């Protein structure tokens, strides 16, 4: 039967059920209604995939390794594949996991799965995991960080620094110059493993049906985003296998706020001037602060706690202040203190090595959960330390 006809018949049955029962569906009918909705989604996805394959030759470049994974089709197909995987784990439809599990589901929903180069019975490298990174980059902070996909074992990033000007030597035009103020260096980024465990109660998957797909996808995406942001901000400059985060950038411009309360926008203008002195324009800057600090700036008034809300000076009005709950509020001893990071994000680089890997397992089955371990290899570096301003000892 033609897929479009089959879909039309299912939609007709759904309309009939809806008209007959409305909100008064019994549990049995509601379950059948959800199953039919799921079937409609699967058929629609298959139709789109068939159309995609049929017209593939007319789309230049979409068959190579630079395929645009942010296409809505791939996102929807990946969500359904991931959601189906958890549903099968939750309902016990799959007695044993193997490296064909996501392969079968991916092909069912129109995704071509690729086995990972790292041998394992449970881990596969898929377009599901490639799509993850496109969604992670939607984060307001991460979207500002330049990203490079690395296929080799490491990334050597060249850096040219100019600190001083050479002293005039008074030589004749024909004489050779000996002075130089240009330093050619490089920063090496190497793959560092990060892991995220996403665990879901089986009731969510069983009761939510296809509507649980978005919840599962969003939860995994949020977990990866949080891990990346945590690594980028904090990291550890001395421990192998960890990012050299913003807190560990040697040579960054720093300012000790000495626990002064936030009474105006002096902290922002101070950071802007520090970056201006290093030839960073206001429209190139961002500020990263805790949600508590963001609230303090938002509540500033002209007369202490009264009067109109205090607007930032026009010259810093274009600098976005991004509130992120992962900026710590427990720096210091005895008193809750926080930091503010102002930077030119274009002076940093996030390297992603290979792709995300996913392992689905029933390790938590005794707790009535299904789980996925997501692993990814990445590294972060700040290329010009003077383009980072860190203010510390800010009271929360």
Phi, psi and omega per residue, in radians:
X1 nan 2.437 3.091
X2 -1.051 2.376 -3.070
X3 -1.071 -0.653 -3.129
X4 -1.167 -0.643 3.089
X5 -1.174 -0.750 3.125
X6 -1.056 -0.727 3.112
X7 -1.139 -0.711 3.130
X8 -1.086 -0.693 3.132
X9 -1.148 -0.718 3.104
X10 -1.121 -0.730 3.115
X11 -1.109 -0.635 3.100
X12 -1.125 -0.723 3.112
X13 -1.150 -0.686 3.106
X14 -1.089 -0.740 3.113
X15 -1.104 -0.688 3.131
X16 -1.107 -0.814 3.112
X17 -1.066 -0.726 -3.129
X18 -1.105 -0.746 -3.120
X19 -1.209 -0.595 -3.092
X20 -1.339 -0.673 -2.991
X21 -2.007 -0.497 -3.121
X22 0.964 -2.279 -3.137
X23 -1.442 -0.039 -3.105
X24 -1.675 0.473 -3.141
X25 -1.141 2.447 3.005
X26 -1.298 2.953 3.132
X27 -1.061 -0.667 -3.126
X28 -1.146 -0.816 -3.113
X29 -1.180 -0.691 3.126
X30 -1.066 -0.691 3.116
X31 -1.129 -0.749 3.113
X32 -1.139 -0.677 3.119
X33 -1.059 -0.776 3.127
X34 -1.120 -0.690 3.131
X35 -1.110 -0.708 3.135
X36 -1.185 -0.658 3.057
X37 -1.058 -0.717 3.102
X38 -1.081 -0.734 3.128
X39 -1.113 -0.696 3.106
X40 -1.069 -0.753 3.119
X41 -1.074 -0.744 -3.118
X42 -1.143 -0.754 3.140
X43 -1.133 -0.738 3.125
X44 -1.078 -0.694 3.123
X45 -1.147 -0.688 3.124
X46 -1.169 -0.669 3.098
X47 -1.091 -0.787 3.131
X48 -1.097 -0.700 -3.140
X49 -1.145 -0.743 3.109
X50 -1.076 -0.710 3.096
X51 -1.139 -0.660 3.134
X52 -1.097 -0.805 3.141
X53 -1.160 -0.706 -3.109
X54 -1.070 -0.641 -3.065
X55 -1.813 0.250 -3.040
X56 -1.070 -0.632 -3.050
X57 -1.168 -0.370 -3.107
X58 -1.508 -0.124 -3.122
X59 -1.884 1.825 -3.084
X60 -1.223 2.351 2.987
X61 1.444 -0.068 -3.088
X62 -1.463 -0.119 -3.133
X63 -1.725 -0.092 -3.117
X64 -1.589 -2.987 -3.019
X65 -1.282 -0.159 3.140
X66 -1.727 0.496 3.130
X67 -0.930 2.447 -3.136
X68 -1.351 1.679 -3.075
X69 -1.310 -0.110 -3.124
X70 -1.493 0.045 3.095
X71 -1.019 2.443 3.125
X72 -0.962 -0.595 3.139
X73 -1.032 -0.825 -3.096
X74 -1.160 -0.652 3.124
X75 -1.101 -0.829 -3.119
X76 -1.123 -0.752 -3.130
X77 -1.125 -0.690 3.136
X78 -1.160 -0.713 3.108
X79 -1.054 -0.765 -3.119
X80 -1.168 -0.690 3.137
X81 -1.114 -0.803 3.139
X82 -1.143 -0.757 3.131
X83 -1.097 -0.717 3.106
X84 -1.118 -0.657 -3.140
X85 -1.070 -0.812 3.125
X86 -1.184 -0.613 3.115
X87 -1.099 -0.747 -3.138
X88 -1.157 -0.625 3.074
X89 -1.177 -0.687 -3.070
X90 -1.234 -0.597 -3.064
X91 -1.724 0.026 3.078
X92 1.267 0.397 -3.130
X93 -1.292 -0.335 -3.128
X94 -2.011 1.972 -3.051
X95 -1.331 -0.504 -3.118
X96 -2.510 2.334 3.096
X97 -1.495 2.422 3.019
X98 -2.556 -3.113 -3.048
X99 -1.353 0.130 3.027
X100 -1.747 -0.087 -3.015
X101 -1.052 -1.042 3.138
X102 -1.228 -0.456 3.092
X103 -1.046 -0.846 -3.127
X104 -1.130 -0.793 -3.123
X105 -1.154 -0.702 -3.137
X106 -1.095 -0.759 3.124
X107 -1.141 -0.605 3.111
X108 -1.062 -0.641 -3.095
X109 -1.750 0.109 3.052
X110 1.627 0.345 3.072
X111 -1.892 2.338 3.054
X112 -1.538 2.039 -3.082
X113 -1.613 2.535 3.111
X114 -2.109 2.283 3.101
X115 -1.263 2.530 -3.095
X116 -1.247 2.713 3.061
X117 -1.373 -0.099 3.107
X118 -1.740 1.929 -2.985
X119 -1.126 2.309 3.056
X120 -2.913 2.671 3.101
X121 -1.320 -0.407 -2.973
X122 -1.947 -0.331 -2.983
X123 -1.716 2.327 3.041
X124 -2.313 2.654 3.106
X125 -1.761 2.118 -2.941
X126 -2.399 2.902 3.014
X127 -1.213 -0.330 3.004
X128 -0.974 -0.881 -3.053
X129 -1.263 -0.527 3.062
X130 -1.146 -0.659 -3.138
X131 -1.164 -0.537 3.136
X132 -0.883 -0.823 -3.023
X133 -1.168 -0.606 3.089
X134 -1.050 -0.677 -3.119
X135 -1.323 -0.655 3.107
X136 -1.026 -0.669 -3.096
X137 -1.196 -0.109 3.054
X138 -1.262 -0.271 3.134
X139 -1.043 2.432 -3.022
X140 -1.057 -0.622 -3.133
X141 -1.421 -0.869 -3.086
X142 -1.117 -0.523 -3.109
X143 -1.140 -0.316 3.119
X144 -1.525 -0.248 -3.076
X145 -1.530 2.118 3.083
X146 -1.039 2.423 -3.073
X147 -2.162 2.481 3.093
X148 -2.304 2.247 3.080
X149 -1.485 2.174 -3.049
X150 -1.978 2.247 -3.136
X151 -1.825 -0.266 3.111
X152 -1.528 -3.098 -3.095
X153 -1.242 -0.403 3.136
X154 -2.756 2.979 3.106
X155 -2.201 2.076 3.081
X156 -1.735 1.961 -3.045
X157 -1.794 2.025 -3.107
X158 -1.249 2.471 3.126
X159 -2.314 2.272 3.082
X160 -2.010 2.086 -3.130
X161 -2.003 2.473 3.090
X162 -2.189 1.893 -3.074
X163 -1.729 -0.690 -3.054
X164 -2.357 2.980 3.041
X165 -1.839 2.489 -3.135
X166 -1.189 2.595 3.099
X167 -1.287 2.375 3.128
X168 -1.053 2.273 -3.045
X169 -1.762 -0.171 3.096
X170 1.121 0.483 -3.096
X171 -1.488 2.742 3.071
X172 -1.200 2.803 -3.069
X173 -1.057 -0.526 -3.083
X174 -1.455 -0.204 -3.092
X175 -1.414 2.655 3.125
X176 -1.364 2.492 3.075
X177 -1.429 2.533 3.105
X178 -2.047 -0.382 -3.105
X179 -1.383 2.584 3.094
X180 -2.688 2.453 3.123
X181 -2.102 0.168 -3.069
X182 -1.809 2.218 3.124
X183 -1.918 2.134 3.109
X184 -1.743 2.026 3.133
X185 -2.323 -3.115 3.071
X186 -2.632 2.671 3.075
X187 -2.002 2.282 -3.135
X188 -1.758 2.169 3.058
X189 -1.835 2.247 -3.102
X190 -2.128 2.626 -3.105
X191 -1.129 2.271 3.092
X192 -2.184 2.260 -3.031
X193 -1.349 2.390 3.003
X194 -2.274 2.553 -3.079
X195 -2.276 2.489 3.086
X196 -2.322 2.267 3.085
X197 -1.894 2.095 3.074
X198 -1.912 2.176 -3.061
X199 -2.215 2.382 -3.063
X200 -2.292 2.390 3.081
X201 -1.257 2.462 -3.045
X202 -1.143 -0.435 3.103
X203 -1.094 -0.673 3.106
X204 -1.043 -0.782 -3.071
X205 -1.263 -0.742 -3.118
X206 -1.184 -0.818 -3.054
X207 -1.368 -0.550 -3.089
X208 -1.388 -0.437 -3.121
X209 0.986 -2.467 -3.121
X210 -1.120 -0.334 3.135
X211 -1.293 -0.229 3.099
X212 -1.390 -0.247 -3.074
X213 -1.002 -0.846 -3.114
X214 -1.112 -0.658 3.136
X215 -1.134 -0.735 3.117
X216 -1.119 -0.818 -3.123
X217 -1.067 -0.812 -3.110
X218 -1.118 -0.671 3.134
X219 -1.115 -0.783 3.115
X220 -1.124 -0.743 -3.138
X221 -1.065 -0.797 -3.130
X222 -1.094 -0.695 -3.130
X223 -1.105 -0.755 3.126
X224 -1.138 -0.762 3.140
X225 -1.030 -0.810 -3.126
X226 -1.074 -0.709 -3.132
X227 -1.138 -0.771 3.126
X228 -1.095 -0.814 -3.127
X229 -1.083 -0.746 3.108
X230 -1.037 -0.784 -3.139
X231 -1.138 -0.698 -3.094
X232 -1.186 -0.709 -3.113
X233 -1.299 -0.825 -2.966
X234 -1.794 -1.195 -3.132
X235 0.941 -2.756 3.109
X236 -2.824 1.950 -3.052
X237 -1.234 -0.233 -3.064
X238 -1.973 -0.202 -3.103
X239 -1.724 2.184 3.131
X240 -1.126 2.483 3.111
X241 1.562 0.061 3.098
X242 -2.123 2.728 3.087
X243 -1.128 2.660 2.912
X244 -1.621 1.535 -2.982
X245 -1.306 3.126 -3.100
X246 -1.010 -0.580 -3.139
X247 -1.201 -0.212 -3.047
X248 -2.053 0.217 -3.113
X249 -1.291 2.018 3.134
X250 -1.316 2.256 3.112
X251 1.662 0.028 3.096
X252 -1.153 2.654 3.068
X253 -1.361 2.247 -3.068
X254 -2.165 2.728 3.099
X255 -2.555 2.242 3.105
X256 -1.611 1.937 -3.102
X257 -1.277 -0.208 3.067
X258 0.910 0.665 3.027
X259 1.133 0.293 3.071
X260 -1.188 2.411 3.139
X261 -1.214 2.773 3.083
X262 -1.456 1.790 -3.116
X263 -1.931 -0.276 3.123
X264 -2.742 -2.828 -3.084
X265 -1.755 0.385 -3.102
X266 -1.028 -0.639 -3.119
X267 -1.096 -0.685 -3.139
X268 -1.227 -0.795 -3.128
X269 -1.142 -0.589 3.098
X270 -1.116 -0.816 3.115
X271 -1.123 -0.685 3.126
X272 -1.102 -0.710 3.122
X273 -1.134 -0.720 3.139
X274 -1.048 -0.694 3.120
X275 -1.347 -0.611 3.065
X276 -1.010 -0.698 -3.135
X277 -1.106 -0.321 3.081
X278 -1.859 0.426 2.994
X279 1.152 0.622 3.028
X280 -1.831 2.125 3.126
X281 -1.348 2.786 -3.111
X282 -1.028 -0.656 -3.089
X283 -1.310 -0.042 3.069
X284 -1.738 -0.068 -3.015
X285 -1.728 2.691 2.884
X286 -2.385 2.724 3.038
X287 -2.057 2.418 3.130
X288 -2.099 2.073 -3.049
X289 -2.386 2.887 3.079
X290 -1.295 2.834 3.123
X291 -1.130 -0.572 3.094
X292 -1.120 -0.776 3.128
X293 -1.128 -0.688 3.121
X294 -1.045 -0.719 3.132
X295 -1.134 -0.681 3.123
X296 -1.079 -0.761 3.101
X297 -1.138 -0.650 -3.111
X298 -1.187 -0.463 -3.074
X299 -1.666 0.069 -3.141
X300 -1.091 2.343 3.105
X301 -2.158 2.814 -3.065
X302 -1.172 -0.594 -3.123
X303 -2.065 1.260 3.128
X304 0.997 -1.801 -3.111
X305 -1.753 0.088 -3.112
X306 -2.188 3.120 3.095
X307 1.433 -3.009 -3.110
X308 -1.283 2.705 3.082
X309 -1.116 2.471 -3.054
X310 -1.470 2.113 3.122
X311 -1.502 2.519 3.112
X312 -1.182 2.637 3.068
X313 -0.963 2.570 -3.051
X314 -1.010 -0.609 -3.049
X315 -1.207 -0.339 3.096
X316 -1.963 0.087 -3.090
X317 -1.112 -0.415 -3.101
X318 -1.535 -0.032 -3.134
X319 -1.501 1.989 3.136
X320 -1.251 2.236 3.019
X321 -1.725 1.964 -3.058
X322 -1.728 2.071 3.096
X323 -1.479 2.292 3.123
X324 -2.411 2.178 -3.067
X325 -1.170 -0.193 -3.141
X326 -1.501 -0.115 3.014
X327 -1.260 2.093 -3.002
X328 -1.098 2.612 3.040
X329 -2.112 0.400 -3.141
X330 -2.222 0.550 3.007
X331 -1.270 2.452 3.091
X332 1.698 3.008 -3.088
X333 -1.948 2.284 3.044
X334 1.481 -0.670 -3.108
X335 -2.098 2.434 3.102
X336 -1.281 2.015 -3.130
X337 -2.191 2.740 -3.130
X338 -2.382 -3.112 3.129
X339 -2.213 2.869 2.990
X340 -2.239 2.294 3.110
X341 -1.935 2.135 2.990
X342 -2.045 2.399 -3.007
X343 -2.754 2.896 2.859
X344 -1.720 1.811 -3.040
X345 -1.081 -0.400 3.129
X346 -1.191 -0.182 3.097
X347 -1.569 0.193 3.133
X348 -2.179 2.984 -3.131
X349 -2.595 2.328 3.019
X350 -1.959 2.042 -3.124
X351 -1.760 2.269 3.087
X352 -1.984 2.113 -3.067
X353 -1.721 2.114 3.130
X354 1.226 -2.220 -3.105
X355 -2.547 3.030 3.026
X356 -1.227 2.633 3.038
X357 -2.153 2.591 -3.075
X358 -2.278 2.332 3.048
X359 -2.132 2.018 3.059
X360 -1.604 2.410 -3.110
X361 -2.659 2.871 3.110
X362 -1.919 0.525 -3.090
X363 -1.040 -0.503 -3.087
X364 -1.808 0.353 -3.086
X365 -1.040 -0.593 -3.120
X366 -1.173 -0.311 3.063
X367 -1.717 0.237 3.135
X368 1.086 0.691 3.134
X369 -2.197 2.761 2.893
X370 -2.075 2.543 -3.002
X371 -2.423 2.751 3.048
X372 -2.387 2.331 3.032
X373 -1.778 2.096 3.141
X374 -1.904 2.183 -3.131
X375 -2.056 2.453 3.056
X376 -2.562 2.636 -3.115
X377 -1.968 2.143 -3.073
X378 -2.637 2.991 3.043
X379 -2.706 2.747 -3.083
X380 -2.361 2.506 3.077
X381 -2.571 2.545 3.016
X382 -1.802 2.044 -2.944
X383 -1.392 -0.549 3.133
X384 -2.213 1.711 -3.049
X385 -0.982 -0.543 -3.095
X386 -1.248 -0.157 3.084
X387 -1.624 0.282 3.075
X388 -2.196 2.213 3.108
X389 -2.079 2.178 -3.116
X390 -2.109 2.056 3.051
X391 -1.769 2.252 -3.088
X392 -2.013 3.015 3.095
X393 1.041 0.766 3.055
X394 -1.634 2.145 -3.112
X395 -1.216 2.503 3.095
X396 -1.814 nan nan
